[in-house]
Amino acid sequence: MNKFLFKHIDNSSLVVFRILFGALIFLESIGAVITGWIRRTLVEPEFTFNFIGFDFLQAIQGDWMYAHYIIMGICGIFVMVGYKYRISMLSFTLLWAATYLMQKSSYNNHYYFLMILSAVMVVLPAHKYASIDVKQNPSIKRISMPNWCRWVFIIQLFILYTYASIAKMYPDWLDLTVPELLMKSKQHYFLVGNVLQQKFMLYLVAYGGILFDLLVIPLLLWNRTRKVAFFISIFFHLFNSFIFQVGIFPYLSLAFAVFFFQPEFIQKLFLKRKTLFSEDKIEIPPHAGVFKTVFVLYFIVQIALPVRHYFIQDDVLWTEEGHRLSWRMMLRVKSATTSFRVVDKVTHLETRIKLEDYLTKKQIRSVSSKPDMMWQFAQRLKFVYAKKGMAVEVYVKAYVGVNGRPKKQLIDSNVDLASVKWNPFKHHDWILPSNLD
C-alpha cells in the first residue's frame, strides 16, 4: 500500500486541475450573483430550510449574501493563480459548505460534490508549480506528487458514477417514465424541443445514462479506450449542460480528464516549460499510518452513505429518507397538494396557513413533497407562534404523486409535527406507507 499511495509521479495533472478548478469555482460564485440565484434562494426567503442540525447557518440577512459569494469568487481567482493557496482553498471550502448546509430548496448533488472536492483540494499540494506562491517562495517548488493525489479523484469519481448508474436501475427509469417526464418540461427548447420527445432520444437518455455512468471511469483508465471515452464524455456533459443547466458540474467533470491521460501528454499540452518527472521515488511521510487510516475511512464513508436508504423502511422515492448525499440524480418527478393548519393548544382555535405568506414559490414546491422540510416548516410555525405567546400544534395534509402516479396521502394528518423529533438515520412513522406499484 505504501508503494501505491506514496510513489511519486509527475504533478502536471494536479497543477492544471488547480487552475481549471479555481476558474470554475470563480464562475460558479459570480454566476450565482449575476443570474439572480442568490436573490431567489438566499435573500428573498424569510428563512431558509437548512440541513437539520445546522440551524445556526441561516442565511445572512439582506444583501450580505452577495458579499459572501463575491468573497468565494475572489478565493477562486486566488486558487487559480496559486496565491495563498491553502488559505484561499480553505476559505472557499468553509464558505461553500456554509451556503450548502444553510438551504435545501435548491439542493443539488453537485453542490455536495463541490463541497467534498473542495475539502480534498485543501490538503493537496496543488500550488507547488505554476503559482504565485512558488514565485514568492521558490523553495516549495515541486514537479512531482504522491500517487494518492491522483487516485483520490479517480476513486471518488468511480464511486459517484457507479452509484449514479445503479440508482437509475429501477422500473420507472427503465420503462422511460422518468426520462419522458423530464423531457416534457423541455418541449419549448428551440430546435431540439421536439427531438427530445422522440422515443429514440428517451432510450438514449435512459440507457445511455446508465451505461455512461457505469463504464466511463474504467474506459478512461484503459489506454485503448481513453480517447473514445473522453469524446463521449464531452458529448454527454455538454448535453447535460444545455438540457438540464447544472452549473459548472459538466465542465468540472471534463476537467478531471487530466488525471486519466499520460503525464507527458498533459505536460506538453499545458505546461511546455515544465520538466517532466520520471524518477522512481517513494517518499513515505511521517505519520503514514494515520494518513492511510484517514484515507480508507474517508472512502468507507463515501461508499456507505449512498446505501443507507436500503436500511431505512419504505421507498426512498416516497419518503426521501436517505436521498441526499447519495448520488441519486434526476430520478423522480413529483406532483403535490399540501396544506398546513395550526391549532392553539389553549383555545383550540384552528388557523389555515397560507404558504405564500411564509415561503417563496420555490420553497413551497419543496415543502409540498419532502417530509423533512414539512417537519422543519412545522418547527418554524411553532417558533413564529411562540413569539406571539401562543403554544400551537401543527398538522399537515399532503398528497403526493410520484413519477406520474395518482396522488396519495404522504403524511399522517393526525400527527402534530411540531411535537415529534427528527432522526436522520431512521424511518418516521408519521410518513405513511408508499405502496408504489
Secondary structure as GFF3:
##gff-version 3
##sequence-region A 1 437
A	DSSP	alpha_helix	2	6	.	.	.	ID=ss1
A	DSSP	beta_strand	8	10	.	.	.	ID=ss2
A	DSSP	alpha_helix	12	34	.	.	.	ID=ss3
A	DSSP	alpha_helix	37	38	.	.	.	ID=ss4
A	DSSP	pi_helix	39	43	.	.	.	ID=ss5
A	DSSP	three_ten_helix	55	57	.	.	.	ID=ss6
A	DSSP	alpha_helix	64	81	.	.	.	ID=ss7
A	DSSP	alpha_helix	85	101	.	.	.	ID=ss8
A	DSSP	alpha_helix	109	123	.	.	.	ID=ss9
A	DSSP	alpha_helix	132	136	.	.	.	ID=ss10
A	DSSP	three_ten_helix	138	140	.	.	.	ID=ss11
A	DSSP	beta_strand	144	146	.	.	.	ID=ss12
A	DSSP	alpha_helix	148	168	.	.	.	ID=ss13
A	DSSP	alpha_helix	171	174	.	.	.	ID=ss14
A	DSSP	alpha_helix	177	184	.	.	.	ID=ss15
A	DSSP	three_ten_helix	195	197	.	.	.	ID=ss16
A	DSSP	alpha_helix	199	221	.	.	.	ID=ss17
A	DSSP	alpha_helix	226	244	.	.	.	ID=ss18
A	DSSP	alpha_helix	249	255	.	.	.	ID=ss19
A	DSSP	three_ten_helix	256	259	.	.	.	ID=ss20
A	DSSP	alpha_helix	263	270	.	.	.	ID=ss21
A	DSSP	alpha_helix	288	304	.	.	.	ID=ss22
A	DSSP	three_ten_helix	305	311	.	.	.	ID=ss23
A	DSSP	alpha_helix	316	319	.	.	.	ID=ss24
A	DSSP	beta_strand	334	344	.	.	.	ID=ss25
A	DSSP	beta_strand	350	352	.	.	.	ID=ss26
A	DSSP	three_ten_helix	355	357	.	.	.	ID=ss27
A	DSSP	alpha_helix	361	367	.	.	.	ID=ss28
A	DSSP	alpha_helix	371	387	.	.	.	ID=ss29
A	DSSP	beta_strand	392	402	.	.	.	ID=ss30
A	DSSP	beta_strand	408	409	.	.	.	ID=ss31
###
